[in-house]
Amino acid sequence: MATKRITFRLYPSKSQNNKMHYWRRLHKDLYNACLSHRITSYKKFGKSISYFDQQNCLPEFKEYWEEYKELGSHALQDTVKRVDFAFKRFFKLKSGYPKFKSSRHYRGWTYPCKSGWKACTNGKNGYLKITNLGNIKMRGQARDWGTPKTCTIMYKQGKWYASITVDCFPTRPTTYTGAIGLDFGTYHAIADSNGDVVDNPRFVRTAQSKINKIAKTSRRKRPPNFRKKVKASRRWKKANKAVAKIQAKVARQRQDWQHKVSTQIVSCNSLVATEKLNLKGMTRKSKGKNKPQKSGLNRSLLDVGIGNLKDLIKYKVTEAGGFYIEVPTQKVKPSQTCPNCGHQKKKTLAQREHHCDNCGYRCDRDVAAAMVMLNYARGMERPSTDDDESTSVYCGSFKQVAQMKRHKRVSSAIADTRSSCLND
């Protein structure tokens, strides 16, 4: 059993569209109110507010603000949970301090359980039934369909989407018994151990000329100035929407390319060996003199989308019953090691060809690194399961809250047992 997320395009009527925008603004106001409650309580009274404190205030809150009653109690609880999740990420140093949201930066809301909505579909098209809103036509197709669990309503680029998580059994066919090593980069997007390379599509560079042309015209329009309380002109907003539309198209092109490449790799190989990369550190801003060069390198790395591409390959090869291994680059040093004899020699980034001084072996630099990773992985094949990982992904459900409640009950039971033993 696996949990998958499927996104459907929604086609609401005019009245439903207006009501959905109104609900989105209500959820945004509730998010900002909970955030303000936490900040004020801590700064002025020195008291930390938990998720359960704010959740218990919702019934009284709805009695005073009656327009929130038709939104559903579980959807409101999830909005409160978003604030708690934002603070938890801040305390774990994974994101910045939570900020107040504006209407255009708050995308939508989530139904964390089956109440309040129903997906009337078998995985292909259908309609979405939402309480107090009616039936909304939706289009989309899922590879695997199962039991719907959560539903997130999103508004982006002037369109409505429903992101539904389902518990299903993956039906990906078993792969061939091949083995392959992959090296990711910017010169070649992917170089494998068989000697084949996948060129970098460079979607951002292709669309950059159009973006620069629109940005040049937007400079002559009135931008917003919050300090002077100056609103942006309609033409400035129109130009920014045009840029956002191009960037959204680039994101869709990149995602489509990544799915095609990952499917092609997994369909022919049951063992995939890649390098373990610190992408966050690799794409960090430069603090020295070479800021333009570093920003260009970061743009090229993010254009390929190495992190998402690795995740796609990992879950697809796992569904097919194969093996996925990440080789520690600091230990193995694949770019400096000869795949034929194992001799190591440092190379500069300008050296695009591997030439071993020990055995005389010659090949492409990235292909040689992929061969080294495959040789290292052949001796340590293991299933690519996530059982040993401690990280969890928030997808709108209340699993974390339930785990917290169980942890509290177990801790209280242990404390009662200890106190009774001490009294005896």
Secondary structure, DSSP 4 states (H G I P E B T S, - for coil): -EEEEEEEEEE--HHHHHHHHHHHHHHHHHHHHHHHHHHHHHHHH-----HHHHHHTHHHHHHHSGGGGGG-HHHHHHHHHHHHHHHHHHHTTSS----PPPGGG--EEEE-SSTTEEEE-SSBS-EEEETTTEEEEEE-B-SS--EEEEEEEEEETTEEEEEEEEEE---PPPPPSEEEEEEE-SSEEEEETTS-EEE---HHHHHHHHHHHHHHHHTTS---BTTTTBPPPHHHHHHHHHHHHHHHHHHHHHHHHHHHHHHHHHHHEEEEEEEE--HHHHTPPP-SS-HHHHHHHHHHHHHHTHHHHHHHHHHHHHHTT-EEEEEEHHHH-TTTB-TTT--B----TT--EEE-TTT--EEEHHHHHHHHHHHHHTTS--B--STT-------S-SHHHHHHHHHHHHHHHHHHHHHHHHH-
